[in-house]
Amino acid sequence: MNAPLDPTKLTSVDHNGDRVHLIPAEVRGFFRRHRNWSQAVLLFIFLALPWTTINGHQTIHLNIPDREFSFFGILYRSHDAPLLFFIFATLALGLALVTTLWGRVWCGWACPQTVFIDGVFRRIEQWVEGNYIQRRALKDAPMSLEKLTKKSLKWFLFTVASSLIAHSFMAYFVGAKELAVMTQNDPAENSTYFWLVIFFTSVVLFDFGWFREQFCVIMCPYGRLQSVLLDTNSLAIVYDAKRGEPRRGALNASRMSLQSVETALNTKEQGDCVSCNRCVQVCPTGIDIRNGLQMECIACTACVDACDEIMEKVKKPKGLIRYETLGGQKQSYLKLRPIALSLLIVVLVSGLSYSVATRKSVDFTLLRGHGLPFSFVQNEKQEEVILNQFRLHITNQGSKVSQYTLSLNDPGVLSINVAENPITLQPGQSREWYFFVKAPKSVFNKDGKFQSKLRLDYFDGSENDSISKDLTILGPRL
């Protein structure tokens, strides 16, 4: 019989505080089948997404050195930080909304920690070392040639999987095609990226191969936010103490919640729980769900499938452990918190949509030239005029080759001199564009300023558009 579980202590450490290496049992059932499909889809998306393009850009590319970020066909640059705020704020509030309604469904179904460990690394273990009974026996067995061979093969395959994950992760930052070229060259030619891949491979190998559930229990802050994000209307994996207690066998209060103990003491009937501890054996974090909602629970539903399988064998109704609201009532979406979070998400998505829809395909910044603010020169008529120097930092944010032309809104008063006008830029190309403006002394006010407009016309082969910016001409004070 399994030793009683103390609900006040972490199940992943022993009485000395040393780590207990958990080997959860395999489970079959409704949720396990759906988790297999969801993990396969998520793994495929993670590995394939860097190799796809939309509008000529990698679907997701975080090019930090060049301060360019592409998300699903839209290219953002450092000056587009407000748009990135909309994206990340929407993702954060979306996670908060999902947690409020469906609990830690992210942890159990979509978190990379769960997907990679459960969908890749534990499958490698099962293929090399056998089922959970064989793996537990191998762990406790003395060192032998068979054990050394299996452990070596397992960690070799772990390293290969970690390297593949690290390379795929780097592809989001370096670019998939660029990374593929780097892997075919001498590592010394791209030493920085080479050591970054080595570092990420080591981190992935350590985390998914050895650290595992300790990250969820010790380091992950998301579990500690449960008390803030969850309420009585939130779904969670719960044990039906009213139906399950008293458990078959001796009453053991040390491994029962207070509600379970009270139920057991106040009734003479035997509950449906048969004290098989199957829900504990399959739990990846080693908790006993019968002790109530716990921080270590990642809502992976393994205990639900395991309990349902046992209930079928003892001819009892399924659902002793199930998804249910923490308050026990029927879930309602018309609550203040879900409505407030949904409205905020709608506002953010609307703001992002408006910003993207009104975003110009060209970005330019007008700056004054280096040196003196103005100088005296002579025009064609040998008249003394004021000369201002400007520079324009222009970027083609569109997906097509575009042509740009500079002009002034006061051509009869001011004259503009540009070495090259118009200019042509490729998609994503940036350039510094210098020009000079001449103005007669008579146009300046007493503060030595004259306000004009600079016009930029651009044509991408199918559409014409223009942008105007204020242009301040400086001259002598009267």
DRENMARKE-738455 format. One record per residue (C-alpha): x, y, z; residue number from 1. Coordinates in nm, 4 decimals. Example, Ala and Ser with C-alpha at 12.3 -4.5 7.8 and 13.67 -1.06 7.14 Angstrom:
2
SITE        c1        c2        c3  num
SITE    1.2300   -0.4500    0.7800    1
SITE    1.3670   -0.1060    0.7140    2
This chain:
478
SITE        c1        c2        c3  num
SITE    0.0000    0.0000    0.0000    1
SITE    0.1213    0.3513   -0.0793    2
SITE    0.2345    0.5676    0.2115    3
SITE   -0.0105    0.8353    0.3274    4
SITE    0.0315    1.1730    0.1614    5
SITE    0.0646    1.4798    0.3786    6
SITE   -0.1305    1.7671    0.2122    7
SITE    0.0825    2.0262    0.3913    8
SITE    0.4079    1.9184    0.2230    9
SITE    0.5358    1.9161   -0.1320   10
SITE    0.5017    1.5719   -0.2836   11
SITE    0.8143    1.6186   -0.4948   12
SITE    1.0463    1.6259   -0.1896   13
SITE    1.1014    1.3727    0.0874   14
SITE    1.1139    1.4315    0.4624   15
SITE    1.4786    1.5434    0.4313   16
SITE    1.3951    1.8005    0.1667   17
SITE    1.5633    1.5996   -0.1096   18
SITE    1.3935    1.5780   -0.4452   19
SITE    1.1776    1.2773   -0.5245   20
SITE    1.2131    1.1989   -0.8953   21
SITE    0.8594    1.1366   -1.0115   22
SITE    0.7783    0.8806   -1.2792   23
SITE    0.4063    0.9209   -1.3475   24
SITE    0.2082    0.6250   -1.4756   25
SITE    0.0672    0.6214   -1.8266   26
SITE   -0.3013    0.6886   -1.8649   27
SITE   -0.5650    0.6361   -2.1318   28
SITE   -0.8999    0.7981   -2.1798   29
SITE   -1.1000    1.0792   -2.3334   30
SITE   -0.8769    1.3696   -2.2278   31
SITE   -0.5545    1.1786   -2.3001   32
SITE   -0.6593    1.1239   -2.6619   33
SITE   -0.7436    1.4925   -2.7106   34
SITE   -0.4203    1.6008   -2.5435   35
SITE   -0.2253    1.3778   -2.7847   36
SITE   -0.3851    1.5575   -3.0799   37
SITE   -0.3387    1.9042   -2.9325   38
SITE    0.0262    1.8373   -2.8505   39
SITE    0.0922    1.7078   -3.2017   40
SITE   -0.0636    2.0214   -3.3526   41
SITE    0.1291    2.2546   -3.1212   42
SITE    0.4593    2.0785   -3.1902   43
SITE    0.3986    2.0987   -3.5637   44
SITE    0.3182    2.4711   -3.5405   45
SITE    0.6302    2.5434   -3.3348   46
SITE    0.8594    2.3555   -3.5723   47
SITE    0.6978    2.4634   -3.9004   48
SITE    0.6084    2.8272   -3.8311   49
SITE    0.9599    2.9712   -3.8877   50
SITE    0.9664    2.8144   -4.2355   51
SITE    0.6457    2.9817   -4.3515   52
SITE    0.6179    3.3306   -4.4999   53
SITE    0.3373    3.5813   -4.5449   54
SITE    0.3770    3.8831   -4.7761   55
SITE    0.7422    3.7928   -4.8248   56
SITE    0.8215    3.8016   -4.4506   57
SITE    0.8814    3.5111   -4.2135   58
SITE    0.5518    3.4526   -4.0327   59
SITE    0.7069    3.5283   -3.6928   60
SITE    1.0544    3.6809   -3.6970   61
SITE    1.1967    3.8742   -3.4008   62
SITE    1.5015    4.0356   -3.5617   63
SITE    1.6422    4.2117   -3.2558   64
SITE    1.9771    4.3328   -3.4056   65
SITE    1.7926    4.5152   -3.6865   66
SITE    1.4993    4.6055   -3.4593   67
SITE    1.2514    4.4516   -3.7024   68
SITE    0.9654    4.2241   -3.5994   69
SITE    0.7283    4.0494   -3.8373   70
SITE    0.3995    3.9030   -3.7193   71
SITE    0.1818    3.7232   -3.9748   72
SITE    0.2745    3.9343   -4.2743   73
SITE    0.3030    4.2729   -4.0987   74
SITE    0.6499    4.4178   -4.0456   75
SITE    0.7072    4.6246   -3.7314   76
SITE    1.0108    4.8297   -3.6398   77
SITE    1.1350    4.9934   -3.3221   78
SITE    0.9163    5.3004   -3.3775   79
SITE    0.6127    5.0675   -3.3898   80
SITE    0.6431    4.9873   -3.0187   81
SITE    0.2826    5.0997   -2.9476   82
SITE    0.1583    4.8326   -3.1895   83
SITE    0.3641    4.5678   -3.0105   84
SITE    0.2072    4.6850   -2.6860   85
SITE   -0.1372    4.6039   -2.8285   86
SITE   -0.0201    4.2544   -2.9223   87
SITE    0.1445    4.1623   -2.5926   88
SITE   -0.1272    4.3239   -2.3802   89
SITE   -0.3911    4.1276   -2.5709   90
SITE   -0.2005    3.8032   -2.5127   91
SITE   -0.1619    3.8779   -2.1391   92
SITE   -0.5273    3.9680   -2.0894   93
SITE   -0.6309    3.6709   -2.3037   94
SITE   -0.4398    3.4380   -2.0729   95
SITE   -0.6008    3.6049   -1.7711   96
SITE   -0.9480    3.5582   -1.9267   97
SITE   -0.8810    3.1925   -2.0096   98
SITE   -0.7598    3.1311   -1.6531   99
SITE   -1.0608    3.3076   -1.5028  100
SITE   -1.3016    3.0906   -1.7009  101
SITE   -1.1240    2.7564   -1.7463  102
SITE   -0.8563    2.7569   -1.4776  103
SITE   -0.5080    2.6330   -1.5618  104
SITE   -0.6024    2.4913   -1.9004  105
SITE   -0.2947    2.6711   -2.0395  106
SITE   -0.0628    2.4742   -1.8094  107
SITE   -0.2115    2.1359   -1.8865  108
SITE   -0.2792    2.1762   -2.2569  109
SITE   -0.0643    2.4459   -2.4196  110
SITE    0.2338    2.5410   -2.1995  111
SITE    0.5641    2.4520   -2.3756  112
SITE    0.6855    2.2966   -2.0513  113
SITE    0.3990    2.0463   -2.0577  114
SITE    0.3854    1.9959   -2.4345  115
SITE    0.7561    1.9195   -2.4777  116
SITE    0.7947    1.7060   -2.1651  117
SITE    0.4754    1.5068   -2.2134  118
SITE    0.4721    1.5030   -2.5921  119
SITE    0.8429    1.4417   -2.6600  120
SITE    1.0680    1.3587   -2.3651  121
SITE    0.8421    1.1132   -2.1789  122
SITE    0.7696    0.9354   -2.5077  123
SITE    1.1438    0.8930   -2.5597  124
SITE    1.1683    0.7491   -2.2078  125
SITE    0.8856    0.5049   -2.2733  126
SITE    1.0439    0.3940   -2.6009  127
SITE    1.3873    0.3377   -2.4445  128
SITE    1.3116    0.2276   -2.0855  129
SITE    0.9585    0.0864   -2.1049  130
SITE    0.6410    0.1671   -1.9137  131
SITE    0.6327    0.3417   -1.5782  132
SITE    0.6724    0.0169   -1.3813  133
SITE    0.9829   -0.0764   -1.5777  134
SITE    1.1224    0.2761   -1.5496  135
SITE    1.0716    0.2819   -1.1734  136
SITE    1.2393   -0.0565   -1.1408  137
SITE    1.5293    0.0605   -1.3591  138
SITE    1.5710    0.3739   -1.1452  139
SITE    1.6036    0.1684   -0.8258  140
SITE    1.8189   -0.1068   -0.9809  141
SITE    2.1981   -0.1076   -0.9275  142
SITE    2.4173    0.0080   -1.2110  143
SITE    2.4594   -0.2539   -1.4812  144
SITE    2.5458   -0.2692   -1.8497  145
SITE    2.1752   -0.2715   -1.9421  146
SITE    2.0987    0.0293   -1.7230  147
SITE    2.4016    0.2221   -1.8504  148
SITE    2.3061    0.1464   -2.2122  149
SITE    1.9458    0.2563   -2.1700  150
SITE    2.0361    0.5703   -1.9766  151
SITE    2.3025    0.6648   -2.2312  152
SITE    2.0674    0.6117   -2.5250  153
SITE    1.7914    0.8078   -2.3520  154
SITE    2.0110    1.1087   -2.2819  155
SITE    2.1559    1.0976   -2.6323  156
SITE    1.8047    1.1188   -2.7766  157
SITE    1.7226    1.3901   -2.5209  158
SITE    2.0206    1.5891   -2.6500  159
SITE    1.9118    1.5470   -3.0120  160
SITE    1.5566    1.6607   -2.9270  161
SITE    1.6911    1.9544   -2.7240  162
SITE    1.9146    2.0623   -3.0120  163
SITE    1.6219    2.0501   -3.2549  164
SITE    1.4078    2.2577   -3.0179  165
SITE    1.6903    2.5086   -2.9618  166
SITE    1.7526    2.5497   -3.3353  167
SITE    1.3807    2.5975   -3.3995  168
SITE    1.3648    2.8535   -3.1206  169
SITE    1.6638    3.0430   -3.2604  170
SITE    1.5002    3.0456   -3.6046  171
SITE    1.2379    3.2844   -3.4683  172
SITE    1.5146    3.5351   -3.3914  173
SITE    1.7822    3.4683   -3.6542  174
SITE    1.5545    3.3692   -3.9423  175
SITE    1.4977    3.0104   -4.0519  176
SITE    1.6731    3.0397   -4.3879  177
SITE    1.9680    3.2273   -4.2394  178
SITE    2.0022    2.9670   -3.9640  179
SITE    1.9960    2.6837   -4.2176  180
SITE    2.2856    2.8477   -4.4025  181
SITE    2.4790    2.8958   -4.0764  182
SITE    2.4511    2.5264   -3.9878  183
SITE    2.6260    2.4364   -4.3137  184
SITE    2.9221    2.6687   -4.2510  185
SITE    3.2102    2.6674   -4.0069  186
SITE    3.0827    2.7519   -3.6541  187
SITE    3.3673    3.0041   -3.6223  188
SITE    3.2014    3.2177   -3.8925  189
SITE    2.8951    3.2643   -3.6688  190
SITE    3.0420    3.2000   -3.3269  191
SITE    2.7879    3.4130   -3.1382  192
SITE    2.4896    3.2232   -3.2731  193
SITE    2.6739    2.8931   -3.2367  194
SITE    2.7258    2.9467   -2.8636  195
SITE    2.3705    3.0738   -2.8230  196
SITE    2.2374    2.7492   -2.9708  197
SITE    2.4686    2.5511   -2.7411  198
SITE    2.3388    2.7501   -2.4443  199
SITE    1.9707    2.7048   -2.5337  200
SITE    2.0272    2.3343   -2.6014  201
SITE    2.1781    2.2968   -2.2542  202
SITE    1.8904    2.4865   -2.0918  203
SITE    1.6278    2.2788   -2.2725  204
SITE    1.8092    1.9538   -2.1911  205
SITE    1.8370    2.0481   -1.8236  206
SITE    1.4769    2.1660   -1.7929  207
SITE    1.2861    1.9077   -1.9965  208
SITE    1.5205    1.6177   -1.9279  209
SITE    1.5899    1.6576   -1.5561  210
SITE    1.4303    1.9590   -1.3824  211
SITE    1.0785    1.8989   -1.5211  212
SITE    0.7963    1.9397   -1.2664  213
SITE    1.0295    2.1319   -1.0349  214
SITE    0.9980    2.4295   -1.2686  215
SITE    0.6181    2.4271   -1.2293  216
SITE    0.6373    2.3819   -0.8529  217
SITE    0.9297    2.6116   -0.7674  218
SITE    0.9918    2.8669   -1.0428  219
SITE    0.6810    2.9276   -1.2524  220
SITE    0.4968    3.2399   -1.1279  221
SITE    0.1753    3.1489   -1.3096  222
SITE    0.0714    2.8909   -1.0479  223
SITE    0.1083    3.1513   -0.7766  224
SITE   -0.1314    3.3817   -0.9597  225
SITE   -0.4164    3.1337   -0.9215  226
SITE   -0.5449    3.2997   -0.6072  227
SITE   -0.5731    3.6285   -0.7996  228
SITE   -0.7160    3.4973   -1.1270  229
SITE   -0.9455    3.2184   -1.0058  230
SITE   -1.2813    3.2600   -0.8351  231
SITE   -1.5765    3.0356   -0.7534  232
SITE   -1.6936    3.0614   -1.1161  233
SITE   -1.3652    2.9218   -1.2557  234
SITE   -1.3360    2.5670   -1.3820  235
SITE   -1.0807    2.3422   -1.2159  236
SITE   -1.0033    1.9749   -1.1684  237
SITE   -1.1927    1.8864   -0.8510  238
SITE   -1.2601    1.5747   -0.6474  239
SITE   -1.6219    1.5162   -0.5460  240
SITE   -1.5734    1.4592   -0.1732  241
SITE   -1.9460    1.4204   -0.1069  242
SITE   -1.9608    1.1260   -0.3412  243
SITE   -1.6169    0.9792   -0.2748  244
SITE   -1.6022    0.9863    0.1060  245
SITE   -1.5617    0.7895    0.3211  246
SITE   -1.3178    0.6009    0.1093  247
SITE   -1.3150    0.2266    0.1073  248
SITE   -1.0682    0.0996    0.3635  249
SITE   -0.9444    0.2661    0.6836  250
SITE   -1.0225    0.6366    0.7333  251
SITE   -0.6947    0.8253    0.7011  252
SITE   -0.7412    1.1906    0.7886  253
SITE   -0.3784    1.2779    0.7128  254
SITE   -0.4426    1.2436    0.3402  255
SITE   -0.7940    1.3868    0.3302  256
SITE   -0.9172    1.7406    0.3137  257
SITE   -1.1179    1.8830    0.6032  258
SITE   -1.4365    1.8607    0.3979  259
SITE   -1.3632    1.4956    0.3194  260
SITE   -1.3078    1.4131    0.6864  261
SITE   -1.6336    1.5808    0.7901  262
SITE   -1.8225    1.3943    0.5193  263
SITE   -1.6741    1.0648    0.6280  264
SITE   -1.7586    1.1206    0.9947  265
SITE   -2.1153    1.2285    0.9306  266
SITE   -2.2188    0.9299    0.7156  267
SITE   -2.2122    0.5548    0.7552  268
SITE   -2.2295    0.4798    0.3864  269
SITE   -1.9203    0.3910    0.1901  270
SITE   -1.8036    0.6396   -0.0750  271
SITE   -1.7119    0.5626   -0.4357  272
SITE   -1.3390    0.6260   -0.3887  273
SITE   -1.1637    0.2894   -0.3562  274
SITE   -0.8333    0.4373   -0.2284  275
SITE   -0.6439    0.2958   -0.5257  276
SITE   -0.4270    0.6096   -0.5429  277
SITE   -0.4312    0.5805   -0.9213  278
SITE   -0.4919    0.9583   -0.9444  279
SITE   -0.1669    1.0145   -0.7539  280
SITE    0.0329    0.7665   -0.9632  281
SITE   -0.0512    0.9394   -1.2919  282
SITE   -0.0033    1.2978   -1.1663  283
SITE    0.3067    1.4591   -1.3255  284
SITE    0.3604    1.6753   -1.0157  285
SITE    0.2782    1.3955   -0.7689  286
SITE   -0.0085    1.5642   -0.5842  287
SITE   -0.3232    1.4056   -0.4447  288
SITE   -0.6150    1.5869   -0.6074  289
SITE   -0.8373    1.4617   -0.3237  290
SITE   -0.6727    1.7183   -0.0981  291
SITE   -0.8377    1.9981   -0.2941  292
SITE   -0.7048    2.2620   -0.5338  293
SITE   -0.3268    2.2983   -0.5014  294
SITE   -0.0684    2.5273   -0.6522  295
SITE    0.1185    2.2319   -0.8050  296
SITE   -0.1841    2.1135   -1.0047  297
SITE   -0.1405    2.1921   -1.3752  298
SITE   -0.4900    2.0718   -1.4746  299
SITE   -0.3530    1.8107   -1.7134  300
SITE   -0.6649    1.5893   -1.6585  301
SITE   -0.4521    1.2739   -1.6114  302
SITE   -0.6254    1.2095   -1.2791  303
SITE   -0.9664    1.2475   -1.4462  304
SITE   -0.8935    0.9767   -1.7038  305
SITE   -0.7326    0.7514   -1.4417  306
SITE   -1.0273    0.7797   -1.2035  307
SITE   -1.2831    0.7279   -1.4806  308
SITE   -1.1019    0.4077   -1.5792  309
SITE   -1.1222    0.2777   -1.2231  310
SITE   -1.4892    0.3777   -1.1916  311
SITE   -1.5663    0.1731   -1.5032  312
SITE   -1.3985   -0.1308   -1.3482  313
SITE   -1.5920   -0.1037   -1.0192  314
SITE   -1.9136   -0.0232   -1.2104  315
SITE   -1.9567    0.3249   -1.0688  316
SITE   -2.0500    0.6446   -1.2578  317
SITE   -1.7628    0.8427   -1.4052  318
SITE   -1.6845    1.1942   -1.2856  319
SITE   -1.5644    1.1346   -0.9304  320
SITE   -1.2769    1.3608   -1.0400  321
SITE   -1.3898    1.6052   -1.3068  322
SITE   -1.3919    1.9573   -1.4430  323
SITE   -1.6196    2.1684   -1.2270  324
SITE   -1.6414    2.5227   -1.0950  325
SITE   -1.4701    2.5837   -0.7636  326
SITE   -1.8054    2.6910   -0.6168  327
SITE   -1.9820    2.3797   -0.7391  328
SITE   -2.2433    2.5765   -0.9334  329
SITE   -2.3068    2.5863   -1.3072  330
SITE   -2.0546    2.8102   -1.4782  331
SITE   -2.1765    3.1510   -1.5930  332
SITE   -1.9968    3.3722   -1.8416  333
SITE   -2.1985    3.6765   -1.7338  334
SITE   -1.9739    3.7670   -1.4426  335
SITE   -1.7982    4.0963   -1.3788  336
SITE   -1.4420    3.9710   -1.4231  337
SITE   -1.4880    3.7813   -1.7532  338
SITE   -1.6949    4.0669   -1.8960  339
SITE   -1.4371    4.3286   -1.7916  340
SITE   -1.1471    4.1283   -1.9348  341
SITE   -1.3391    4.0629   -2.2577  342
SITE   -1.4142    4.4328   -2.3011  343
SITE   -1.0487    4.5231   -2.2471  344
SITE   -0.9437    4.2652   -2.5058  345
SITE   -1.1984    4.4061   -2.7530  346
SITE   -1.0589    4.7556   -2.6936  347
SITE   -0.7007    4.6357   -2.7496  348
SITE   -0.7876    4.4373   -3.0622  349
SITE   -0.9834    4.7333   -3.1978  350
SITE   -0.6901    4.9640   -3.1273  351
SITE   -0.4505    4.7254   -3.3005  352
SITE   -0.6821    4.6866   -3.5989  353
SITE   -0.7230    5.0625   -3.6343  354
SITE   -0.3498    5.1235   -3.6002  355
SITE   -0.2657    4.8607   -3.8615  356
SITE   -0.5408    4.9820   -4.0987  357
SITE   -0.4259    5.3452   -4.0787  358
SITE   -0.0547    5.2612   -4.0768  359
SITE    0.1264    5.4211   -4.3686  360
SITE    0.3513    5.2104   -4.5880  361
SITE    0.6243    5.4700   -4.5385  362
SITE    0.7799    5.6062   -4.2212  363
SITE    1.0029    5.9099   -4.2209  364
SITE    1.1603    6.1289   -3.9576  365
SITE    1.2537    6.4882   -4.0375  366
SITE    1.5736    6.6142   -3.8740  367
SITE    1.7877    6.9233   -3.9102  368
SITE    2.1264    6.8883   -4.0710  369
SITE    2.4507    6.8821   -3.8765  370
SITE    2.6337    7.2069   -3.8066  371
SITE    2.4962    7.5629   -3.8127  372
SITE    2.1151    7.6066   -3.8037  373
SITE    2.1323    7.8296   -4.1131  374
SITE    2.3802    8.0074   -4.3374  375
SITE    2.3883    8.2969   -4.5873  376
SITE    2.4303    8.2139   -4.9574  377
SITE    2.3546    8.3784   -5.2885  378
SITE    2.0876    8.2571   -5.5266  379
SITE    2.0909    8.2625   -5.9071  380
SITE    2.0120    8.6358   -5.9065  381
SITE    2.3093    8.7072   -5.6807  382
SITE    2.0691    8.7904   -5.3974  383
SITE    2.1535    8.6932   -5.0417  384
SITE    1.9189    8.4217   -4.9107  385
SITE    1.9017    8.1939   -4.6095  386
SITE    2.0008    7.8290   -4.6479  387
SITE    1.8732    7.5519   -4.4154  388
SITE    1.9981    7.1943   -4.4319  389
SITE    1.7723    6.8993   -4.3451  390
SITE    1.7947    6.5241   -4.3486  391
SITE    1.5158    6.2744   -4.3816  392
SITE    1.5352    5.9230   -4.2416  393
SITE    1.2912    5.7312   -4.4626  394
SITE    1.1859    5.3651   -4.4471  395
SITE    0.9716    5.1660   -4.6866  396
SITE    0.7355    4.9765   -4.4550  397
SITE    0.5320    4.8313   -4.7408  398
SITE    0.5698    4.5035   -4.9243  399
SITE    0.6365    4.6603   -5.2676  400
SITE    0.9139    4.8645   -5.4301  401
SITE    0.8154    5.2313   -5.3915  402
SITE    0.9263    5.5636   -5.5400  403
SITE    0.9394    5.8801   -5.3274  404
SITE    0.9395    6.2480   -5.4328  405
SITE    1.0036    6.5540   -5.2146  406
SITE    0.8413    6.8961   -5.2690  407
SITE    0.7412    7.2098   -5.0770  408
SITE    0.3991    7.3637   -5.0320  409
SITE    0.5507    7.7130   -5.0922  410
SITE    0.7352    7.6715   -5.4230  411
SITE    0.6954    8.0389   -5.5121  412
SITE    0.8637    8.1519   -5.1900  413
SITE    1.1011    7.8695   -5.1071  414
SITE    1.3220    7.6559   -5.3246  415
SITE    1.4401    7.3026   -5.2527  416
SITE    1.7621    7.1417   -5.3671  417
SITE    1.7869    6.7628   -5.3575  418
SITE    2.0730    6.5649   -5.5075  419
SITE    1.8419    6.2779   -5.6025  420
SITE    1.4698    6.3293   -5.6401  421
SITE    1.2812    6.0963   -5.6660  422
SITE    1.4400    5.7931   -5.4953  423
SITE    1.3410    5.4272   -5.5013  424
SITE    1.3444    5.1963   -5.1976  425
SITE    1.3014    4.8209   -5.1708  426
SITE    1.0577    4.6756   -4.9122  427
SITE    1.2081    4.7242   -4.5682  428
SITE    1.4923    4.9428   -4.6976  429
SITE    1.5905    5.2594   -4.5070  430
SITE    1.7882    5.5599   -4.6217  431
SITE    1.9150    5.9001   -4.5099  432
SITE    1.7947    6.1660   -4.7581  433
SITE    1.9573    6.5123   -4.7445  434
SITE    1.8085    6.8293   -4.8940  435
SITE    1.8525    7.2092   -4.8722  436
SITE    1.5881    7.4816   -4.8538  437
SITE    1.6535    7.8443   -4.9577  438
SITE    1.4356    8.1301   -4.8325  439
SITE    1.4538    8.5095   -4.8757  440
SITE    1.5132    8.7217   -4.5660  441
SITE    1.1748    8.8911   -4.6038  442
SITE    0.9718    8.5786   -4.5085  443
SITE    1.1045    8.5495   -4.1530  444
SITE    0.9178    8.6839   -3.8517  445
SITE    1.0781    8.8669   -3.5623  446
SITE    1.1773    8.5330   -3.4051  447
SITE    1.3661    8.4348   -3.7188  448
SITE    1.1273    8.1547   -3.8202  449
SITE    0.9123    8.0694   -4.1180  450
SITE    0.6614    7.7817   -4.1146  451
SITE    0.6128    7.5726   -4.4244  452
SITE    0.5080    7.2215   -4.5229  453
SITE    0.7226    6.9414   -4.6620  454
SITE    0.5341    6.7026   -4.8900  455
SITE    0.6377    6.3450   -4.9613  456
SITE    0.4640    6.1703   -5.2499  457
SITE    0.5114    5.7976   -5.2960  458
SITE    0.4038    5.5441   -5.5538  459
SITE    0.4272    5.1638   -5.5145  460
SITE    0.3319    5.0667   -5.8658  461
SITE   -0.0418    5.0557   -5.8060  462
SITE   -0.1363    5.3344   -5.5629  463
SITE   -0.0332    5.6961   -5.5058  464
SITE   -0.0344    5.8652   -5.1671  465
SITE    0.1306    6.1563   -4.9912  466
SITE    0.2271    6.2739   -4.6431  467
SITE    0.2974    6.6288   -4.5239  468
SITE    0.5012    6.7412   -4.2268  469
SITE    0.5632    7.0800   -4.0720  470
SITE    0.8924    7.2360   -4.1795  471
SITE    1.0416    7.5171   -3.9742  472
SITE    1.2895    7.7380   -4.1642  473
SITE    1.5324    7.9269   -3.9385  474
SITE    1.6865    8.2633   -4.0194  475
SITE    1.8163    8.5827   -3.8574  476
SITE    1.5990    8.7585   -3.6007  477
SITE    1.4680    9.0990   -3.6956  478
